[in-house]
Amino acid sequence: MTAELVRGQNHPLSQARLEIRISAGTPIVAVAALGDENGRIHGAEWVAHPGAPTQPGLEVPRQAAADHRLAVDLDAVPEAVHRVSVLLALPVGGAGPVRFGAVAAPFVAVTGLDGGEVASYTITGLEAESAVVALELYRRQGAWKVRAVGQGYAGGLADLLTDQQLPQAHQLAGSINDAVSQGLARSVQAPPPRTADGDRSRQAAAPALGPDQGGTAPQPGPVPPVSPYGGQTPGGPGQPAPQQPSYPGSAPDPDAVTQPSAPTAGGPIDYSHPRRQNAAPPPPPPTAPPAAPGQPAQPVAGDATGWSMEERLYNQVWGMFEDLARTTAAYRSAVDFAESRMDKELEQVLSDPRSRIGGQGDAAREAARARQAQLVAQAREALDRDLAQLAAEADVVEPALPPAYARWDNPAWHAYRVPMELPMALRLGDLHLPEADRIRIPMLVRLPLERGLWIDSGPAGSSDGSFTDSHAMSRLAMETAVAHAARLLAVYPAGEFTVHVIDPAGSGAQPLAPLVQTGVLAAPPALGAAGVADVLGRLTQRVDLVQMAVRGGAADSLPPGFDTSQQLLIVNDFPHGFDDRAVNQLRYLADEGPAFGVHLMMVADREQSSGYGPLLDPLWRSLLRLTPVADDHLADPWVGHAWTYEPSLVPPGSQVLQQVLSQVATARTKFT
């Protein structure tokens, strides 16, 4: 039975190998620190954090997220360690909340490796604090206990670590914040907040070993008028569901679907939170006959909550992404458990001198390996059942997607017409995991874009082990940028999206041909330093003007003829043609532009830009990095899997891009 702790209360621990699960309504940083009998941390090597995630007996996640799992092995911590403190902090320097009083109360649970909760604690009463000691595991008279602490610090990690008597606390806090910033830069964006609760209860086979991890991670942004897909972060016993969110390309959602901590092996898993009260939109009418007893339900496109088919499909895609992330996490956790148990059993065999000779030791080792193989096989069987269900769902969802969500080879593009309304989201590519290479999850980002894009043109190895030289990579990167720009032009109503291009050396002339020849650009690509200065000057002036009008409450008094459409700036071959002033203007557009209708898409090699020094690091971190070849650089905001991203490109020889852009150009002419 779970002990629900209050501040200062303790509870004995009967197991040495534990998991500490953390849920919050926003991305947070999880740190674990080792202390002596007085609680003193002797140095940075006693702290496990995103920049150094493993220490003796400890392992923490490598990035900020709304849900975390920390691994603790109390038998493996050094003898001098008498205390293990779990520290939580809000990321600094981002657009997220800066105090715990503005987010849902974090929930912490200590569980065994079987998923059963030992103790839980909801950290309430926080206001201005941005870092908190959540709980501590401490040794007393040879036994370990857990204590709920809940001590907050308004000065963040630096003050917290200083109070723990850590030398060079400020330097370590700075290195942790740097590591977190780099992790956020590669995180996929989760759905934004929603105003109405929706529910998407999905059934899947339970993992053979250990529980799956649920939750989400939020992202700042405007609240849409209707309910986009969200998730729920448990707020502890009796706590209401928090109403904050975030996801691929960015942050998570606090209504996130979560899996019970201790599912029954082989039974169904209900991904809806057991305490959540739902006021969902009307469910879609059933379009498939009920499944036969004992058989999984047949998947249906649009089988999710939402007020329109577009919203249902959007929610369903993100539900598939969550399900694949979590079922894979359960499988990997099960395999890790089987490996660690086998290692422990083999260690016990070797530690007994009597088992080192004769056949007794060999038999014990063979038995340990057989148990490990059996557990892995059970985990794989459960994973395969889940993957079969997801694959069947993907097969029916992909053909039903509208153009904004569809691949370029989808027949939906052949029936394309310029839309009258802006869709909810846009597809930027596909995501998949190595355990489920056949299943491709569309990577959808909400519109309008809340984050600029960076198409990496640097030399890189693809997922199949091949390498592409720098010239070919630059061409592929520009073709990817053109495909993304064309998709943006295609999904906006006529006259509501304008594209500018900076190509200082003219190296992108061939890939840019579809945009130039169809006449969908605002002007021919800007060349040379003079062209760079002209375009950047006009767009920064536009942001300044709109910013002053909005902040002054005079948004309706813009000059006559002012172009109120969303603007996209494509920058090729950066930093060629850029001086210091142009670089500062580019950073300004990346930081301030999205909020006032100016978006940035850079095609650049970060290594070639290193001549400008660390001043450009904030620029790169503020952009969503995409690659022109398959690459596993993106992480989900729940369990931090490294997802392989594949760009959405036009099939070779296809004329769909020219046909779509020609319709866009014709509609623009009629509109003006």
N, C-alpha and C positions, 0 to 999 in steps of 0.2 A: 504494500500500500504506500502511495506517495505521501511524503511529509511536506505539507505546504507551509513553508517557513515565513516568519515575519522578521523584521530587522533585529539582529542580535541573537536570534534563536539558532541552535545547532542541532545536528543529527548525526548519529554514528554511521560510518561507512563500512560495509562488510566485504566490499570488493576493492581490489587494487587497480584493475583496468576499468576505466570509466570514460564516458563521453559527457561533455558539458555542452548542452544545446542552448542557443541564444536566439531569441526572436525579438524583432523590433519593427516599428512602422517606418523605418528609414534606414539607409545604409549606415552601419556603424563599424568601428574598428575594434577587433578583439585582440587582447594581449594577455599573456600569462607570465607571471613573475615568480621566481623562486626566492624564498626568504629563509634566514636562519631562525634560531629560537626566539630572537627578539624582533623578527619581522624585517630585518635589514636586508636589502638587496645589495650584494657586494660588487656588482659590475654589470656591464651590458650583456655579458655572456650568461647571466642569470635570467634573462628576459627573452621570451619567445614572442616575436611580433612579425608583421607582414614582410619586413626586410630580412628577417632571420627566423623562419617559421618553426624550426625544430631546435629543441634543447633537450638535455637528458630527461626522459619521461614526459616530455611535452611536445605537442604539435598543434599549431594554430593555423587558420586560413591565411592565404597570401593576399587578400584584398578586402576592402570594405564591402559589406553586404547586409541585407536585412535579416538574414538567418545565418548562423554559424554553427559548426560542430568542432569542438576542441577535444583532442585525444589526450588522456592523462593515464600514465602508468606509474602509480605510486611506488611500486617496487623498483622502478628504474631511476628514481630521482636520487641524487647523491645523499650520503649519510648526513652531511651537514645541513641539509634542507629540512626544515620543520614546517614550512608553510608554502602553499601554492595559492597565489592570489589571481583572480580573474578580473581583468581591468577592461572597461568599455569606454570608448571615446567617440565623439562625432568628428568626421573628417573636417579638416580646416582648409580654407582657401577655395571652397566650391560654392555651388549655389544652394546647397542644402541647409537645413536648420543648424543653428549655432548653439542651441541650448536644449537640454533634455525636457525642459518644461513645455516645449512646443511640439513634442512628438508623443506617441503612445508610450506607456510605461514599458520598459524592456522586461522580458520574461526569460528567466534562466532556469534550466532543469539539469540535474545531475542524473545520468542514466547508466545502467550497465550495458555491456556489449550486446545483450539480447534486446535492448530497447526499452526495458522496463524502467520507469522513473523511480529513483531513490528519494530525491528531494527536489522541490521547485521553489522559486522565489520570484515574485513580481516586485520590481524596484519602483516604488511609488514615492511621492513627495519631492521629486526633483524639480527645480525651477531654472535658475540661471546656470547650473552646472553643465559643463561640456565634457566632463570625464567622471567616471565613477568606479570605485572598487565594488564590484557586484557581489562576490562571495569569496571565501577562502577555504581551502582544504588544509587542515592543520593536524600535526601529530601530537598526541597527548598520551603519555605513558604507554608508548608502543603501538597505540591504535590511532587510526585516522578518523577525523570528523569533518563535517562541512558546516560552515557558519554563514548565515546571511549577513552581509555588511551594509551595502547601500550608501557608502560614504562618497559624496560628490565633491567636485572641485570646479569652481568657476574658471580657474586659470588653465584648464585643460590638462593634457598629459604631462606637460612640464611640471606643473605644480603637484600633480599626483605623484610622479616619480620622485620629485624632491622630498615630498613628505614620507616616502618610503626609504629615505636615507640613501638614495642611489647617487654615487658620484657621477658627475657630468650628465645630470638628468636632462638638461635643456638640449644638449647635443643629441642624446638618444631620442628625445621627443621629435626633434627636427628630422632625424633619419627615418623615423617611423612615418611621419607625415609625408616625406618624399616618396617612400615606398607605396603608401596608400594612393598618392596622386597618380603614380604610374599605373597602379592597378585600376583606378577609376577610368583612366584614359582608354583602357582596352575592354571595358565592360559593355556588354550588350544592353540596350535600353529596354526597360520593361514598360508595360502599358501605363499611361498616366492615371491620375485619380479619377474617380467617377462619383457622380452625385447620387445615383440610385443603386442599391445593392442588387447584384445579380448572382446567380448561382450556377455553377457548372459541375455537378457531381459526376465524376467519371469512375467507372469500375475497372479495376485491373487486378491481375493475380498478385498475391502478396509475395514478397521476396522470401527465399528460403531461409535467409539468415539476416537478422538485424532489421531495423526499420528504415524506411526511406526518410529523406528530409524534406520538409515542406517549407513554404514561406515565400516571401517576395522582397523586393527592394525598391524603394520609391524614387521618384524623380520629380523635381519641381516643374511646374508648368501650369497653364490655365486649365481649369476644370471644364470639361466638355458638357454641353447641355444634356446629353444622353449618356447612358451607362456603357463605357468601354470595358473591356475585360479587366478584371482585377483579381486580387487574391487576398487572403486573410492571414494576418500574423496573430497567433494566439497571444492574448494579453494576460493569460493566467486565469486562475479560477475566478469566475464572477466578473471578469473584465469585459467591457463591450468591445466590439470589433473596432480597431482604429480605422480612421478614414483618411489614410494617406497612402501613396503608392510608389512604383518604378520598374525597366527591362533592357533584347539584343540591340545593341548600339547604345544603351544607356542605363536606367534605374528601375525598382520594384513596386508592388501594390499591396497594401496592407490587408485587403480582404482576401489575401491569397489563399488558394486552396491548399490545405495542409493534410498530411497523412497522419493518422493516429500513431502515437509513439511505439506502441507494441502490438502490431497486427498479428492475427493468427496465421501461422504458416499455412500456405496453400489456400487461404480464404480470400474473399474479395476485400479490396481496400476502398473505403469511402474517402475521397479526397476533400470533401467538404468539412469545415470545422464543426465539431460536435455541438458547440455552444452558439453557433451563429444563427440569428433570426433573419430570414431573407424576405425582402420585398422586391422580388425580381420582376422584370418585364414578362409578359405572357410567353410561355414556352412555345416553340414552334410546333405546328401540328405534326403528328407522326406520319411519316411517309414510307415507312417500311413495316412489314408485318412483325409481330413480336417473335423473338427467338424461341426455338424449342427448348424445353427444360434441359438444363445442364449445358446449353450452348451459349456462347457470348452473343450479345446483341449485334445485329448487323449495323455497321456504321452508316450514317446519313450526313450528307453535306448540309451545313447550317444547323447541326444538332447542338446548339448552345443558346444561351439567353441573349436577347437583344430586341430592339424595336424594329429593326430592318434586317433583311437578309445580309446586307453588307456587314452590319455590326455582328450578326451571328457568326458569319464566316471569320471575321477578325478575331472574335473571342475564341472560336474553335481552333484557329491556328495557334494562338498563344497558349491555349490549353494543351495542345499537342506538344508544344515546346516544353512546357512545364512537366508534363507527364514523362517525356523522354529524359529530361534532365534528372528527374527524381528516381525513375526506375533504374537508370544507369548508376546513379549514386548508390542505390540499394545493392545492386549487383557488385559494384566495386567494394563497398563496405563489407559485403559478405565474403568476398574473395580475400580481402585483407584480414578479416577475422580468422578465416580458415588457415591462412599462412601463419599468422601470429600464434594461433593455437598449436599448429604443428611445430613451429620453432620452439615453443615453450615445452612441449612434450619431448622433443629431441634433446633439449637442454637438460631436462630432468633425467633422461636416460644416460647421457654422458656424465652427469654429476655423480652417478652411483657407480663406484668402482666395480661392483659385482656384475654390472651389465656390460662391461667393456670386453669381456672375454666370453667365448662360447656363443651359442646361438640365441641366447636370451635377448641380448642387445639388438641383434639383427631383426629378430621377430618384433621387438618393440618399435624399432624404426619403421619397419614395413607397415605395421599397424597404424602408426601415426600418419604416414604418407597416404595410406588407404583412406583414413578418415578425412584427411584434407581433400583428396580427390573426390570423395563422395559429397562433401559439403559444396565444393565448387560446382560439381555436376548439378546438384539441386538448385544452386543459385542460377546457373546458366539456363536450366529448364524453366524457372520462373521468369527470367529475363526474356527468353524466347517467346513465352506466352504473351507477355506484355508487348513485345515488338511485333508479333503477328497481328495483334489488335490495332496497334498504331499504324502499321503498314497498310492494313485494310482501310483504315480511316483516311490515310493520306491518298490512297488510290481514288477515293470518291470525292475528296475535297479539292484536289488539284484541278480537275477539269471544270469544277463549278465556280472557280474564282473569277471575279471581275477583272478587267484589264489592269487596274492599278495594283492588284495583288498577283497577277498571273505572270508566268514566264513569257519571254518573247515568242516562244514556239507554241503558245496556247492559241487555239482557234478563236478565242475571244477577241484577239487583236484584229482578226480579219473582218469582224463586224464592228470595228471601232467607230465611234462618233464622238466628236468633241463634247465633253460633258457640260451640263448646265450648273452642276454643283460640285464643290470640292469633296473628294472622298475622304474617309477617315485616315487612311494610311497609304503607304507606298512600299512596294517591294524593292529591296536593294540587293537581293541575292538569296542564296540558300545556306542553311546550316545543317551540319550532321556530326555525329560522333563515331569513333572507330568501332564501337560495339554494334552500331546500327547503320552501316554505311549505305544501305539501300534507302533508308528513310531520309528524305530531304524536307526540312521544315522551312517554309518561306520566312525570310527575315523582313519583318514589317516595321516601319518607323512611322510615327504619327505625323500628320501634316497640320499646320505648316511646320517645317523643320525647326527644331529647337536647338540643334547642334550642327555645326558645319561638318563637311566631309573632307577627308584627306585621302586621295588615291595614291598609294605608295608606289613610286616608279623606281625604287631602288632594286638592285639585283637581289633575287631571293630564290630559294628552292621551293618547288611546288610540292604538293602532298604526295605525288607519286615518285619523289626522289630526283626528278629532273631539275635542271637549272636553266634559267633564261638569262641571256646576256643583257647588258645595260640598255643597248639601243632597242632591242626587241621589247624589253620591259617598259621602256618609255612609250613606245607605240601602243602596247597593250593597255597601259595605264590611261592614255588619252582616249582610246576607244571605249574603255570602261566609263570614263567621265562623260563621254558623248552619249552613251547608252543611258546613263542615269539622268543626264540633262534632258534627253528626249522624252524619257518617261515622265519627268516632272512637267514638261511642257504639255504632254498629252493628257495628264489627269487634271490640270487646272482648266477652268472655264476660259473661253476666248478673252484675251486682253487682260487676264489677271496674273500673268507670269511673264517676266522679262528676263532674258539671259544676256549677259555681257561676257566677253572673253578677252583675257590678256594673254597674248602669245608673243613675248618680246622678241624672240629670235625667229619666229615663224616656223618652228620645228614641228608644230602640230597641224600643219596645213592639211595633210592627207586625212588624218582621223576626223578633223573638223569639217570636212567637205559636206557631209549630210546636213549639218546645221547651217552652213554658209549658203549652199546651193538652193536650199528650200526657202531661204529668207526668213527664218524664224528668229534670228538674232536681232538685238536692238540696233547693232551697228557692226561693221566688219571687225574682226579681231584686232585689238590694239597691238601695235608693233613698237619695239624700241623703248628707250627710257621715257621719251615724250608721251607715248601712248599709255604707258604705265601710270605716269603722273596724272594724265588727263582723266582716265577712268577712275582711279582711286580718289582723286579730288572731287569728282562729281558725286560718287557714292558716299563718301564721308560727309560731304555737305548735305546730301539727302538725309542721312541718318541724323545729323545735327538738327536739321529743320523739323523733321517729324518728331524727334525727341523733345524739342522745345515746345512744339505745338501740343503734344500729348500731355507733357508735364505741366504746361500752363493752362490746361483745360480748354484749349482752342483748336482742337483737332479738326473742326469744320472750317477753319479760316486759312487753310493752305492756299498758296497762289493758284489762280485759275490755270487750268491745263496741267496741273501737277499729276504726275503718273503715280497713282496709288496702288499699282500692282506690286506683287511680291517680286523681288529682284534676286537673281542668282549671278554671282561673279565666279567664273571659272578662271583659275590662274594656272598657266602651264609653265613648266621649266623654271620654277622658283629655285634660286634667287636671281637668275639672270635678269638684268635690267632694273633691279631694285636697289635704291640707295637707302640711307638710314631713314629719311623721311617717309619713303614708300613702305618700308618695313613697319614703321610705327602706325601708319594708316591701315595697313593690312591687319595688324593686331587689334586695332580699334574696331574694325569691321567684324572681326571674329568674335570680339567680346560683346559689343553693343548692337551689332547689326541684326541678329535674329529677332530681338524683341521689337524691332522697328522695320521689319520687312526686307532686310538685306541679308542674304545667305551666302556662304563662302564654300567653294569647292576647289581645293588645291590639288594639283598634280605635281608631286615633288618627291625628291629623294632626300630624306632627312640628313643623311651623311653629307651630301653636297651643301646643305644649309648650315653645317656646323661652324663655318667661318664666322658666323654672327655670334657665336658663343652661346652661353646659357640663356640669353635674353629671349630666345625663341622657344624655349621649353614650354612656357605657359601656352603658347600658340598651339603647339603640337598636341598638348594634353587636352586642349579644349575642343579638338576635332575628333570625329569618329574615323579611325583608320580602317580603310578598306584596301583590298589588294586586287590586282588584275588577274591573279592566279590563285588557285586553292591554297589556303594557308590557315593554320590553327592558332590564330592570335586573339580571338574574341573569347570572352568569358561570360557565362550567364550570371545573373545577380543573385542566384539562390545558393548553389553549391560550388560555383566557380569552375565548372568543367572548361577545358580548352576545346572550344567548338571550331570545327573546320568551316571556314567561310568560302563560298564560291560565288563569284560575281554573276549578275544577271546580264548575259551578253546575247546579242542577236546571232542566230545560227548562221554559219557561213553560207553565202549565196542567197540569203533571204532578202527580200525587198520590203519587209514589213516596216523597217525603220523609215525608209523614204516615203512609203505610203502614209504612215501616221503623221509624219512631219508635214507632208503636203496638205493634209486635212487641217492641221493646226494653222499653217500659214494662210490657207484660204479663209478659215474662220476668223483669223486676226484681221484680214483685209476687210471682211464684211463688218466686223465689230467697229473698226475705226471709220 
